[in-house]
Amino acid sequence: MDNRAVTAARFIEKWIKDLNHHKTLVDYDASKYIIPFLEDRGLYMEIPFRNKVVLGHSLTDELGTTTMINQNIATLERKLFTQAHELGHHILDPELLKHNSEINILTDDPIELNKSAEVRANTFAAHLLLPDDVLNALMLEKIAKKRIKMRQHVSYETLGYRLISFMTGIYHLPQKLSEEMVNEFMDYDSNNSLYDFWQQANIKKPINDQRTLRTINEEIALYHHDYELYNHRLRKKRQIRKNENVLIADQDKLLYFALAENGSCLYDDELPF
């Protein structure tokens, strides 16, 4: 994870919280502040792009700095993430905007998403929209993911990415175990195992050794994670999708690439291709 991107996101996040000091963490919402931040840095426009896969780009030339967002973005959550991503470029890589005609959040070439600048901008956006302490409060209060999507204006992809990054970074769980638990949580509304894990893992433990803490949290996670049930549901879902011959549009495929730091699919087990 890019620490510089996280630090920059926390700086703006703190400003938003200070401005809304009367609100609780679960009421945190960065959505209305991102466009003003972009406008402070230059011209902001929303225009219809011919290429539907490209969601937004920023550039700096002799006329100044411009941020353009695709007017045809289908959802508010995707548009907000695009705006936050471009803000990340302005803050983290301003020199890069002068040497590239376009900096895209998504392109038709997933290899582009391996660029460090794109990873930084994605990390910045995800942490600005859903900071660590906000995510922790939401999970401890067992706020439903649908309400998180509506209240914090984040997509399920962003929520899934932040859950996994929190579990691996704060609770020190293995990546695969974190992904399995989050995938199951995202798929089934009635599944409370992740909430239950969060409650127990969040209890302060008088342990300073990170390795010991990781072992304890992993045992808690395994207790709440029904591995056999997860695999049964996964096989069933794959069979259903195979029978229905479900096809996912290129644009939707690329959303999974956008948040994965290594350029692989975030929910690769869930995609039928």
C-alpha positions in Angstrom: 0.0 0.0 0.0 1.2 3.5 -0.9 1.7 5.3 2.5 2.0 8.7 0.8 -1.4 8.3 -0.7 -2.9 7.2 2.6 -1.3 10.2 4.4 -2.6 12.7 1.8 -6.1 11.2 2.1 -6.0 11.5 5.9 -5.1 15.2 5.7 -8.2 16.0 3.7 -10.3 13.5 5.7 -9.3 15.4 8.9 -10.3 18.7 7.3 -13.7 17.2 6.4 -14.2 15.8 9.9 -13.2 19.1 11.5 -15.8 20.9 9.4 -18.4 18.4 10.5 -17.3 18.0 14.1 -20.9 17.6 15.2 -21.4 14.4 13.2 -20.4 10.9 14.2 -17.9 8.7 12.2 -20.7 6.7 10.7 -22.1 9.9 9.2 -18.8 10.8 7.4 -19.4 11.7 3.8 -16.7 13.2 1.6 -18.8 13.4 -1.6 -19.8 17.2 -1.6 -16.2 18.3 -1.0 -14.3 16.7 -3.8 -15.5 18.9 -6.7 -14.6 22.1 -4.8 -11.1 20.7 -4.2 -10.8 20.0 -7.9 -12.1 23.4 -8.9 -9.4 25.0 -6.6 -6.8 23.3 -8.8 -8.1 24.4 -12.1 -10.9 23.9 -14.6 -13.4 21.1 -13.8 -15.7 19.8 -16.5 -18.1 16.9 -17.1 -18.4 16.0 -20.7 -19.7 12.9 -22.6 -16.6 10.8 -23.7 -16.8 8.8 -26.9 -14.8 6.0 -25.2 -17.2 4.8 -22.5 -14.4 2.8 -20.7 -12.4 6.0 -19.9 -14.0 7.6 -16.9 -11.9 10.7 -16.4 -8.5 12.3 -17.0 -6.5 15.3 -15.9 -3.8 17.3 -17.6 -1.8 20.5 -17.3 -0.8 22.5 -20.4 -0.2 26.1 -21.4 -3.8 27.0 -20.7 -3.7 25.6 -17.1 -4.9 22.5 -15.3 -8.0 20.7 -16.4 -10.0 17.8 -14.9 -12.5 16.1 -17.2 -15.0 13.5 -16.0 -17.1 11.4 -18.3 -20.7 12.7 -18.1 -22.0 9.2 -19.0 -20.7 7.5 -15.9 -23.6 5.2 -14.9 -23.6 5.6 -11.1 -23.0 8.3 -8.5 -20.5 6.0 -6.7 -18.4 5.4 -9.8 -18.4 9.1 -10.6 -17.4 10.0 -7.1 -14.6 7.5 -7.1 -13.4 8.9 -10.5 -13.4 12.5 -9.1 -11.5 11.4 -6.0 -9.0 9.4 -8.2 -8.3 12.5 -10.2 -7.9 14.6 -7.1 -5.3 12.1 -6.0 -3.4 12.7 -9.2 -3.4 16.5 -8.6 -2.1 16.1 -5.0 0.3 13.2 -5.4 1.7 13.6 -9.0 1.2 17.2 -10.2 4.4 16.9 -12.3 3.0 13.9 -14.1 0.0 15.9 -15.3 2.4 18.1 -17.3 4.0 15.3 -19.2 1.0 13.1 -20.0 -1.9 14.1 -22.2 -4.2 11.9 -20.2 -4.2 10.1 -16.9 -7.1 7.6 -16.8 -8.7 5.8 -14.0 -9.6 3.0 -16.4 -8.4 2.1 -19.9 -9.0 -0.8 -22.2 -5.5 -2.0 -21.3 -5.3 -3.4 -17.7 -1.5 -3.2 -17.8 -1.9 0.6 -17.6 -3.3 0.1 -14.1 0.0 -1.3 -12.9 1.5 2.2 -13.1 2.5 3.4 -9.7 0.6 6.7 -10.2 -2.6 4.9 -10.9 -2.2 2.7 -7.8 -1.5 5.8 -5.7 -4.6 7.6 -7.0 -6.8 4.5 -6.4 -5.5 4.1 -2.9 -6.0 7.8 -2.2 -9.6 7.7 -3.5 -10.6 4.6 -1.5 -9.1 5.9 1.8 -10.6 9.4 1.3 -14.1 8.0 0.7 -13.9 5.4 3.4 -11.2 6.2 6.0 -10.0 3.5 8.5 -11.8 4.9 11.6 -15.0 5.4 9.6 -14.9 1.8 8.2 -14.2 0.5 11.7 -17.1 2.3 13.2 -19.5 1.1 10.5 -18.5 -2.5 11.0 -18.6 -2.3 14.8 -22.2 -0.8 14.6 -23.0 -3.6 12.0 -24.2 -1.1 9.4 -25.5 -3.0 6.4 -23.4 -2.7 3.3 -26.4 -1.2 1.4 -26.6 1.6 3.9 -22.8 2.1 3.7 -23.1 2.5 -0.1 -25.9 5.0 0.3 -24.5 7.0 3.2 -20.8 7.1 2.2 -21.5 7.0 -1.5 -19.1 4.2 -2.2 -19.4 1.3 -4.6 -19.4 -2.3 -3.3 -16.0 -2.7 -5.1 -14.6 0.2 -3.0 -16.1 -1.2 0.2 -14.7 -4.7 -0.5 -11.3 -3.3 -1.3 -11.2 -1.3 1.9 -12.4 -4.2 4.0 -9.6 -6.4 2.7 -7.0 -3.7 3.1 -8.1 -3.1 6.7 -8.1 -6.8 7.6 -4.6 -7.4 6.1 -3.1 -4.1 7.3 -4.7 -3.6 10.7 -5.6 -7.1 11.8 -2.7 -8.7 9.9 -4.8 -11.4 8.4 -3.6 -13.4 5.3 -4.7 -11.9 2.0 -6.6 -15.1 0.9 -8.5 -15.5 4.1 -9.5 -11.8 4.1 -10.7 -12.0 0.5 -12.7 -15.2 1.2 -14.5 -13.6 4.2 -15.1 -10.3 2.4 -16.4 -12.1 -0.8 -18.9 -14.0 1.3 -19.9 -10.9 3.2 -20.5 -9.0 0.0 -22.5 -11.8 -1.6 -25.0 -12.6 1.2 -27.0 -10.1 3.2 -27.8 -12.5 5.9 -24.1 -13.3 6.6 -23.0 -11.8 9.9 -19.7 -13.6 10.3 -17.6 -10.6 9.3 -19.4 -8.4 11.8 -18.8 -11.0 14.5 -15.1 -11.3 13.6 -14.8 -7.5 13.7 -16.3 -7.3 17.2 -13.8 -9.8 18.6 -10.8 -8.6 16.7 -11.4 -5.1 17.8 -11.1 -5.9 21.5 -7.8 -4.4 22.8 -5.3 -7.2 23.5 -2.3 -6.7 25.8 0.0 -8.0 23.1 2.9 -6.1 21.5 4.2 -8.8 19.3 2.7 -8.4 15.8 3.2 -12.1 14.9 1.3 -13.3 18.0 -1.5 -10.8 17.3 -1.8 -12.0 13.8 -2.1 -15.6 15.0 -4.8 -14.7 17.5 -6.8 -12.7 14.9 -6.4 -15.5 12.3 -7.8 -18.0 14.8 -10.8 -15.7 15.4 -11.3 -15.3 11.7 -11.2 -19.0 11.0 -13.7 -19.6 13.8 -16.2 -17.3 12.1 -15.4 -18.3 8.5 -17.2 -21.4 7.3 -14.7 -22.5 4.6 -16.8 -25.4 3.4 -19.9 -23.4 3.1 -18.0 -20.7 1.2 -16.6 -23.2 -1.3 -20.0 -24.8 -1.7 -21.6 -21.5 -2.5 -18.8 -20.5 -4.8 -19.1 -23.8 -6.8 -22.9 -23.3 -7.0 -22.5 -19.8 -8.2 -20.0 -20.7 -10.9 -22.2 -23.5 -12.1 -25.2 -21.2 -12.4 -23.2 -18.6 -14.2 -21.8 -21.3 -16.5 -25.3 -22.6 -17.3 -26.6 -19.1 -18.0 -23.5 -18.2 -20.0 -23.3 -14.8 -18.2 -21.1 -12.3 -19.9 -19.6 -9.3 -18.1 -19.0 -6.1 -20.1 -15.4 -4.9 -20.4 -16.2 -1.8 -18.4 -17.4 -3.9 -15.5 -14.4 -6.2 -15.7 -12.1 -3.2 -15.5 -13.7 -2.0 -12.3 -12.2 -5.0 -10.5 -8.7 -4.2 -11.9 -9.0 -0.6 -10.8 -8.7 -1.2 -7.1 -6.4 -4.2 -7.0 -2.9 -3.0 -6.3 -1.2 -5.7 -8.3 -3.4 -5.3 -11.3 -5.2 -8.5 -10.8 -9.0 -8.9 -10.2 -10.0 -7.9 -6.7 -12.7 -10.6 -6.7 -11.1 -13.0 -9.1 -13.0 -16.0 -7.6 -16.3 -14.3 -8.4 -15.8 -13.5 -12.1 -16.8 -16.1 -14.7 -13.9 -15.6 -17.2 
